[in-house]
Amino acid sequence: MSQKSKVIQLYKTLLYMGHDYPKGYEYFRTRLRRAFNKNKEERNPEKIDKMIEHGNYVIKELEALYMLRKYRTLKNRYG
């Protein structure tokens, strides 16, 4: 898989995950766009790989955030 397709897939995944972001989708989308636009001129493959790894880390953190929010909601509802 090429780096370009990895970056596009990362962007789409993060954009999809932003629908459940606590501060709202628009807030998440503007920050995501800003982050990707800031680094769009990068051509060093090693730096790009490092940024993709960081993006995957952010995905895992968002998943943990959503799971925690779901857990707290269920705990308040039934606990």
N, C-alpha and C positions, 0 to 999 in steps of 0.2 A: 504494500500500500504506500503510495507516495505521500510526501509530507503535506502537500497541498490538500489532498483528500482527507488526511488526518486532521488538519486544521479546520476544514469545513465541517467534518463530522463532529469535532469538539464544539464548534460554535453552535451547531444545530442542537446538540445534546444540552448544552448550557442554556440555550434559548428556551428549549422545551421545559427544562427544570425551573426556569424563572417564573413560570405561571403560578407556582405555589409560594413564591418568595414572600416573607412577611411584610416587607415594605411596599409590595406591589410589583406588578409586571413591568410597568413603564420605568420605574426606578431601576430595576434590574437590567432591563434592556438597554437603557442609555449608558449605564456603567459598563456593561459587557461590550457594547459597540466602541466606547471610548478606549477600553483596554485593548481590543483587537486592532483598532485604527492606530493606536500609539506604536504598535509593533509591526505594522504592515510592511515597512521597508526593510525589515531584517532579512538578510540573505545567508547568514552563517548557519549551516545545517545543525551544528552542535547546540547553538543557542535556541534554535527552533525546537529541537527535540526536548531541551530542558523546559521550554515554555509549555510544550504539549504535556509533559509530565506534571508540571504545576497545574495545568488545566484539569487533568485527570484527578489530581489531589483535591481540587476545588469541588469537583463532582462528588467525590466521596464525602467531603465535608457537608455539602448541601444535603446529600442523602441522610447523613447522621442528624442534621438539623431537623429535617422533615420527620424522621422517625421519632425524635425526641418530642417534637410538638404533638405528634399523634399520640404518643404514650401519655403525655401530660393531659391531653384532652380526655382520653379514656379513663385515666386515674381520677380526674376531677368529676367525671360523669358517674363513675361507679364506686368511687372510693370515698 
